[in-house]
Amino acid sequence: MRAGGCPAGSTALSRVPGVCYRTLGTPVTVTSASVSALTTLPPAGRYGFLIQLPAVDLPAQKAITTTATEAQAGLAISAAGDTWLFPRVERPFTGPLQILLPHRNQVLLLHRLLAPSG
């Protein structure tokens, strides 16, 4: 076991004690992207937002979401020292990443990290 109680090869998820994830493939670093305003998105009017990567990063986006789809795995996004885990990816993303989290406060926090005002 590693620090944080995770098995070897896994990393602790930020803000969720006892939850771990493991990396599949090569991580991708994105240094710029467009982040939409908060909105309600399907299903059931849940809060979320969209992240649109620059065209040059779209092949990497498709590659990581294809890997996650084939492994029936989720997707992790790290920002400002926190890691956010998203549910199982059902298909490769070729357009904007749709970010939905279980709780509105989680959506607000991640949105503020990715798109700080002013």
ChimeraX attribute file (.defattr): number of C-alpha atoms within 10 A of each C-alpha:
attribute: neighborCount
match mode: 1-to-1
recipient: residues
	/A:1	9
	/A:2	11
	/A:3	9
	/A:4	14
	/A:5	14
	/A:6	17
	/A:7	14
	/A:8	10
	/A:9	11
	/A:10	16
	/A:11	18
	/A:12	19
	/A:13	20
	/A:14	15
	/A:15	10
	/A:16	10
	/A:17	10
	/A:18	11
	/A:19	15
	/A:20	17
	/A:21	18
	/A:22	15
	/A:23	12
	/A:24	13
	/A:25	10
	/A:26	10
	/A:27	11
	/A:28	12
	/A:29	10
	/A:30	11
	/A:31	8
	/A:32	12
	/A:33	15
	/A:34	13
	/A:35	16
	/A:36	15
	/A:37	12
	/A:38	14
	/A:39	11
	/A:40	13
	/A:41	15
	/A:42	10
	/A:43	8
	/A:44	7
	/A:45	9
	/A:46	16
	/A:47	21
	/A:48	24
	/A:49	22
	/A:50	19
	/A:51	18
	/A:52	17
	/A:53	19
	/A:54	13
	/A:55	11
	/A:56	8
	/A:57	16
	/A:58	16
	/A:59	12
	/A:60	18
	/A:61	20
	/A:62	16
	/A:63	17
	/A:64	21
	/A:65	23
	/A:66	19
	/A:67	19
	/A:68	21
	/A:69	18
	/A:70	13
	/A:71	13
	/A:72	13
	/A:73	19
	/A:74	17
	/A:75	18
	/A:76	16
	/A:77	13
	/A:78	15
	/A:79	11
	/A:80	8
	/A:81	7
	/A:82	12
	/A:83	18
	/A:84	16
	/A:85	16
	/A:86	15
	/A:87	13
	/A:88	14
	/A:89	19
	/A:90	15
	/A:91	14
	/A:92	16
	/A:93	18
	/A:94	15
	/A:95	14
	/A:96	18
	/A:97	15
	/A:98	15
	/A:99	16
	/A:100	20
	/A:101	19
	/A:102	12
	/A:103	11
	/A:104	12
	/A:105	11
	/A:106	15
	/A:107	18
	/A:108	15
	/A:109	11
	/A:110	22
	/A:111	20
	/A:112	11
	/A:113	14
	/A:114	16
	/A:115	14
	/A:116	8
	/A:117	6
	/A:118	3
